[in-house]
Amino acid sequence: MGDAAWPSEWLRGVLGPAVLSILSEREAYGYLIAQRLEQGGLGHVKGGTLYPLLARYESAGLLESSWQEGDGGPGRKFFTITEAGAAELSGLRERWAAFSHRAGALINPEEAMR
């Protein structure tokens, strides 16, 4: 499926948990997060969508950031998940499993019967 195939409402719903999940693997800066989202099949996420989310999560204490020198280029703002962010992600993962199962059963009842 192409990037344009995903409805924006779906992407808004999964972007936050996906970003927390990516940062649970390792620290990253915005461009690397966007690349990982694209590699994961969610399509191209613009900075105007990603950076406000990162700022909200940082304000909420789910992420921390630090500036690091670039290799021959400008410095970058790296994001790291906090303990509170990891706890939030754990809860989101549990709720996502239940929600996606139930929504899938409603949307594709034939699949749910298999």
CNS distance restraints for C-alpha pairs under 8 A (distance, minus, plus):
assign (resid   1 and name CA) (resid   5 and name CA) 6.29 0.50 0.50
assign (resid   2 and name CA) (resid   6 and name CA) 7.91 0.50 0.50
assign (resid   2 and name CA) (resid  43 and name CA) 7.68 0.50 0.50
assign (resid   3 and name CA) (resid  41 and name CA) 7.52 0.50 0.50
assign (resid   3 and name CA) (resid  42 and name CA) 6.69 0.50 0.50
assign (resid   3 and name CA) (resid  43 and name CA) 4.46 0.50 0.50
assign (resid   3 and name CA) (resid  44 and name CA) 6.96 0.50 0.50
assign (resid   4 and name CA) (resid  43 and name CA) 7.49 0.50 0.50
assign (resid   6 and name CA) (resid  10 and name CA) 6.80 0.50 0.50
assign (resid   6 and name CA) (resid  11 and name CA) 7.02 0.50 0.50
assign (resid   6 and name CA) (resid  42 and name CA) 7.61 0.50 0.50
assign (resid   7 and name CA) (resid  11 and name CA) 6.71 0.50 0.50
assign (resid   8 and name CA) (resid  12 and name CA) 6.17 0.50 0.50
assign (resid   9 and name CA) (resid  13 and name CA) 6.35 0.50 0.50
assign (resid  10 and name CA) (resid  14 and name CA) 6.49 0.50 0.50
assign (resid  11 and name CA) (resid  15 and name CA) 5.70 0.50 0.50
assign (resid  11 and name CA) (resid  42 and name CA) 7.29 0.50 0.50
assign (resid  12 and name CA) (resid  16 and name CA) 7.62 0.50 0.50
assign (resid  14 and name CA) (resid  18 and name CA) 5.97 0.50 0.50
assign (resid  15 and name CA) (resid  19 and name CA) 6.07 0.50 0.50
assign (resid  16 and name CA) (resid  20 and name CA) 6.29 0.50 0.50
assign (resid  16 and name CA) (resid  53 and name CA) 7.15 0.50 0.50
assign (resid  17 and name CA) (resid  21 and name CA) 6.06 0.50 0.50
assign (resid  17 and name CA) (resid  89 and name CA) 6.46 0.50 0.50
assign (resid  17 and name CA) (resid  92 and name CA) 6.72 0.50 0.50
assign (resid  17 and name CA) (resid  93 and name CA) 7.79 0.50 0.50
assign (resid  18 and name CA) (resid  22 and name CA) 6.18 0.50 0.50
assign (resid  18 and name CA) (resid  37 and name CA) 7.53 0.50 0.50
assign (resid  19 and name CA) (resid  23 and name CA) 6.22 0.50 0.50
assign (resid  19 and name CA) (resid  33 and name CA) 7.01 0.50 0.50
assign (resid  19 and name CA) (resid  37 and name CA) 7.81 0.50 0.50
assign (resid  20 and name CA) (resid  24 and name CA) 6.08 0.50 0.50
assign (resid  20 and name CA) (resid  81 and name CA) 6.87 0.50 0.50
assign (resid  20 and name CA) (resid  85 and name CA) 7.08 0.50 0.50
assign (resid  20 and name CA) (resid  86 and name CA) 7.63 0.50 0.50
assign (resid  20 and name CA) (resid  89 and name CA) 6.31 0.50 0.50
assign (resid  21 and name CA) (resid  25 and name CA) 6.84 0.50 0.50
assign (resid  21 and name CA) (resid  89 and name CA) 6.86 0.50 0.50
assign (resid  22 and name CA) (resid  26 and name CA) 7.04 0.50 0.50
assign (resid  22 and name CA) (resid  33 and name CA) 7.04 0.50 0.50
assign (resid  22 and name CA) (resid  36 and name CA) 7.45 0.50 0.50
assign (resid  23 and name CA) (resid  27 and name CA) 5.49 0.50 0.50
assign (resid  23 and name CA) (resid  28 and name CA) 6.68 0.50 0.50
assign (resid  23 and name CA) (resid  33 and name CA) 7.99 0.50 0.50
assign (resid  23 and name CA) (resid  79 and name CA) 7.31 0.50 0.50
assign (resid  23 and name CA) (resid  80 and name CA) 6.09 0.50 0.50
assign (resid  23 and name CA) (resid  81 and name CA) 5.74 0.50 0.50
assign (resid  24 and name CA) (resid  80 and name CA) 7.72 0.50 0.50
assign (resid  24 and name CA) (resid  81 and name CA) 6.02 0.50 0.50
assign (resid  24 and name CA) (resid  86 and name CA) 6.93 0.50 0.50
assign (resid  26 and name CA) (resid  80 and name CA) 7.17 0.50 0.50
assign (resid  27 and name CA) (resid  78 and name CA) 6.33 0.50 0.50
assign (resid  27 and name CA) (resid  79 and name CA) 5.48 0.50 0.50
assign (resid  27 and name CA) (resid  80 and name CA) 4.73 0.50 0.50
assign (resid  27 and name CA) (resid  81 and name CA) 7.42 0.50 0.50
assign (resid  28 and name CA) (resid  32 and name CA) 5.98 0.50 0.50
assign (resid  28 and name CA) (resid  33 and name CA) 6.32 0.50 0.50
assign (resid  28 and name CA) (resid  78 and name CA) 5.14 0.50 0.50
assign (resid  28 and name CA) (resid  79 and name CA) 5.49 0.50 0.50
assign (resid  28 and name CA) (resid  80 and name CA) 7.05 0.50 0.50
assign (resid  29 and name CA) (resid  33 and name CA) 6.30 0.50 0.50
assign (resid  29 and name CA) (resid  76 and name CA) 6.56 0.50 0.50
assign (resid  29 and name CA) (resid  77 and name CA) 5.68 0.50 0.50
assign (resid  29 and name CA) (resid  78 and name CA) 4.31 0.50 0.50
assign (resid  29 and name CA) (resid  79 and name CA) 5.89 0.50 0.50
assign (resid  30 and name CA) (resid  34 and name CA) 6.19 0.50 0.50
assign (resid  30 and name CA) (resid  47 and name CA) 7.66 0.50 0.50
assign (resid  30 and name CA) (resid  50 and name CA) 7.36 0.50 0.50
assign (resid  30 and name CA) (resid  51 and name CA) 7.05 0.50 0.50
assign (resid  30 and name CA) (resid  77 and name CA) 7.62 0.50 0.50
assign (resid  30 and name CA) (resid  78 and name CA) 7.47 0.50 0.50
assign (resid  30 and name CA) (resid  79 and name CA) 7.99 0.50 0.50
assign (resid  31 and name CA) (resid  35 and name CA) 6.16 0.50 0.50
assign (resid  32 and name CA) (resid  36 and name CA) 6.16 0.50 0.50
assign (resid  33 and name CA) (resid  37 and name CA) 6.23 0.50 0.50
assign (resid  34 and name CA) (resid  38 and name CA) 6.25 0.50 0.50
assign (resid  34 and name CA) (resid  44 and name CA) 6.96 0.50 0.50
assign (resid  34 and name CA) (resid  45 and name CA) 5.89 0.50 0.50
assign (resid  34 and name CA) (resid  46 and name CA) 7.62 0.50 0.50
assign (resid  34 and name CA) (resid  50 and name CA) 7.58 0.50 0.50
assign (resid  35 and name CA) (resid  39 and name CA) 6.07 0.50 0.50
assign (resid  35 and name CA) (resid  44 and name CA) 7.76 0.50 0.50
assign (resid  36 and name CA) (resid  40 and name CA) 5.97 0.50 0.50
assign (resid  37 and name CA) (resid  41 and name CA) 6.59 0.50 0.50
assign (resid  37 and name CA) (resid  42 and name CA) 5.61 0.50 0.50
assign (resid  37 and name CA) (resid  43 and name CA) 6.74 0.50 0.50
assign (resid  37 and name CA) (resid  44 and name CA) 7.37 0.50 0.50
assign (resid  37 and name CA) (resid  45 and name CA) 7.35 0.50 0.50
assign (resid  38 and name CA) (resid  42 and name CA) 5.27 0.50 0.50
assign (resid  38 and name CA) (resid  43 and name CA) 4.49 0.50 0.50
assign (resid  38 and name CA) (resid  44 and name CA) 5.38 0.50 0.50
assign (resid  38 and name CA) (resid  45 and name CA) 7.32 0.50 0.50
assign (resid  39 and name CA) (resid  43 and name CA) 7.65 0.50 0.50
assign (resid  45 and name CA) (resid  49 and name CA) 6.69 0.50 0.50
assign (resid  45 and name CA) (resid  50 and name CA) 6.68 0.50 0.50
assign (resid  46 and name CA) (resid  50 and name CA) 6.28 0.50 0.50
assign (resid  47 and name CA) (resid  51 and name CA) 5.53 0.50 0.50
assign (resid  48 and name CA) (resid  52 and name CA) 6.78 0.50 0.50
assign (resid  49 and name CA) (resid  53 and name CA) 6.78 0.50 0.50
assign (resid  50 and name CA) (resid  54 and name CA) 6.34 0.50 0.50
assign (resid  51 and name CA) (resid  55 and name CA) 6.14 0.50 0.50
assign (resid  52 and name CA) (resid  56 and name CA) 6.14 0.50 0.50
assign (resid  53 and name CA) (resid  57 and name CA) 6.16 0.50 0.50
assign (resid  54 and name CA) (resid  58 and name CA) 6.06 0.50 0.50
assign (resid  54 and name CA) (resid  63 and name CA) 7.61 0.50 0.50
assign (resid  55 and name CA) (resid  59 and name CA) 6.11 0.50 0.50
assign (resid  56 and name CA) (resid  60 and name CA) 6.12 0.50 0.50
assign (resid  57 and name CA) (resid  61 and name CA) 6.26 0.50 0.50
assign (resid  57 and name CA) (resid  62 and name CA) 5.15 0.50 0.50
assign (resid  57 and name CA) (resid  63 and name CA) 5.73 0.50 0.50
assign (resid  58 and name CA) (resid  62 and name CA) 5.64 0.50 0.50
assign (resid  58 and name CA) (resid  63 and name CA) 4.49 0.50 0.50
assign (resid  58 and name CA) (resid  64 and name CA) 5.72 0.50 0.50
assign (resid  58 and name CA) (resid  65 and name CA) 7.47 0.50 0.50
assign (resid  59 and name CA) (resid  63 and name CA) 7.88 0.50 0.50
assign (resid  61 and name CA) (resid  82 and name CA) 7.06 0.50 0.50
assign (resid  61 and name CA) (resid  84 and name CA) 6.73 0.50 0.50
assign (resid  61 and name CA) (resid  85 and name CA) 7.11 0.50 0.50
assign (resid  62 and name CA) (resid  81 and name CA) 6.09 0.50 0.50
assign (resid  62 and name CA) (resid  82 and name CA) 5.38 0.50 0.50
assign (resid  62 and name CA) (resid  83 and name CA) 7.42 0.50 0.50
assign (resid  62 and name CA) (resid  84 and name CA) 5.41 0.50 0.50
assign (resid  62 and name CA) (resid  85 and name CA) 3.85 0.50 0.50
assign (resid  62 and name CA) (resid  86 and name CA) 7.58 0.50 0.50
assign (resid  62 and name CA) (resid  88 and name CA) 7.68 0.50 0.50
assign (resid  63 and name CA) (resid  79 and name CA) 6.33 0.50 0.50
assign (resid  63 and name CA) (resid  80 and name CA) 5.50 0.50 0.50
assign (resid  63 and name CA) (resid  81 and name CA) 4.50 0.50 0.50
assign (resid  63 and name CA) (resid  82 and name CA) 5.22 0.50 0.50
assign (resid  63 and name CA) (resid  85 and name CA) 6.28 0.50 0.50
assign (resid  64 and name CA) (resid  79 and name CA) 5.63 0.50 0.50
assign (resid  64 and name CA) (resid  80 and name CA) 5.25 0.50 0.50
assign (resid  64 and name CA) (resid  81 and name CA) 6.38 0.50 0.50
assign (resid  64 and name CA) (resid  82 and name CA) 6.49 0.50 0.50
assign (resid  65 and name CA) (resid  77 and name CA) 6.29 0.50 0.50
assign (resid  65 and name CA) (resid  78 and name CA) 5.36 0.50 0.50
assign (resid  65 and name CA) (resid  79 and name CA) 4.43 0.50 0.50
assign (resid  65 and name CA) (resid  80 and name CA) 6.18 0.50 0.50
assign (resid  66 and name CA) (resid  77 and name CA) 5.53 0.50 0.50
assign (resid  66 and name CA) (resid  78 and name CA) 5.37 0.50 0.50
assign (resid  66 and name CA) (resid  79 and name CA) 6.75 0.50 0.50
assign (resid  67 and name CA) (resid  75 and name CA) 6.33 0.50 0.50
assign (resid  67 and name CA) (resid  76 and name CA) 5.47 0.50 0.50
assign (resid  67 and name CA) (resid  77 and name CA) 4.46 0.50 0.50
assign (resid  67 and name CA) (resid  78 and name CA) 6.15 0.50 0.50
assign (resid  68 and name CA) (resid  75 and name CA) 5.31 0.50 0.50
assign (resid  68 and name CA) (resid  76 and name CA) 5.41 0.50 0.50
assign (resid  68 and name CA) (resid  77 and name CA) 6.43 0.50 0.50
assign (resid  68 and name CA) (resid  78 and name CA) 7.01 0.50 0.50
assign (resid  69 and name CA) (resid  73 and name CA) 7.78 0.50 0.50
assign (resid  69 and name CA) (resid  74 and name CA) 6.70 0.50 0.50
assign (resid  69 and name CA) (resid  75 and name CA) 4.25 0.50 0.50
assign (resid  69 and name CA) (resid  76 and name CA) 6.51 0.50 0.50
assign (resid  70 and name CA) (resid  74 and name CA) 5.16 0.50 0.50
assign (resid  70 and name CA) (resid  75 and name CA) 4.51 0.50 0.50
assign (resid  70 and name CA) (resid  76 and name CA) 6.33 0.50 0.50
assign (resid  81 and name CA) (resid  85 and name CA) 5.50 0.50 0.50
assign (resid  81 and name CA) (resid  86 and name CA) 6.47 0.50 0.50
assign (resid  82 and name CA) (resid  86 and name CA) 6.19 0.50 0.50
assign (resid  83 and name CA) (resid  87 and name CA) 6.26 0.50 0.50
assign (resid  84 and name CA) (resid  88 and name CA) 6.13 0.50 0.50
assign (resid  85 and name CA) (resid  89 and name CA) 6.06 0.50 0.50
assign (resid  86 and name CA) (resid  90 and name CA) 6.18 0.50 0.50
assign (resid  87 and name CA) (resid  91 and name CA) 6.43 0.50 0.50
assign (resid  88 and name CA) (resid  92 and name CA) 6.13 0.50 0.50
assign (resid  89 and name CA) (resid  93 and name CA) 6.02 0.50 0.50
assign (resid  90 and name CA) (resid  94 and name CA) 6.49 0.50 0.50
assign (resid  91 and name CA) (resid  95 and name CA) 6.23 0.50 0.50
assign (resid  92 and name CA) (resid  96 and name CA) 5.77 0.50 0.50
assign (resid  93 and name CA) (resid  97 and name CA) 6.21 0.50 0.50
assign (resid  94 and name CA) (resid  98 and name CA) 6.62 0.50 0.50
assign (resid  95 and name CA) (resid  99 and name CA) 5.99 0.50 0.50
assign (resid  96 and name CA) (resid 100 and name CA) 5.78 0.50 0.50
assign (resid  97 and name CA) (resid 101 and name CA) 6.11 0.50 0.50
assign (resid  98 and name CA) (resid 102 and name CA) 6.22 0.50 0.50
assign (resid  99 and name CA) (resid 103 and name CA) 5.94 0.50 0.50
assign (resid 100 and name CA) (resid 104 and name CA) 5.76 0.50 0.50
assign (resid 101 and name CA) (resid 105 and name CA) 6.20 0.50 0.50
assign (resid 102 and name CA) (resid 106 and name CA) 6.39 0.50 0.50
assign (resid 103 and name CA) (resid 107 and name CA) 6.07 0.50 0.50
assign (resid 104 and name CA) (resid 108 and name CA) 5.54 0.50 0.50
assign (resid 104 and name CA) (resid 109 and name CA) 7.34 0.50 0.50
assign (resid 104 and name CA) (resid 112 and name CA) 7.23 0.50 0.50
assign (resid 105 and name CA) (resid 109 and name CA) 4.83 0.50 0.50
assign (resid 105 and name CA) (resid 110 and name CA) 7.91 0.50 0.50
assign (resid 105 and name CA) (resid 111 and name CA) 7.11 0.50 0.50
assign (resid 105 and name CA) (resid 112 and name CA) 5.05 0.50 0.50
assign (resid 108 and name CA) (resid 112 and name CA) 6.62 0.50 0.50
assign (resid 109 and name CA) (resid 113 and name CA) 6.50 0.50 0.50
assign (resid 110 and name CA) (resid 114 and name CA) 6.94 0.50 0.50
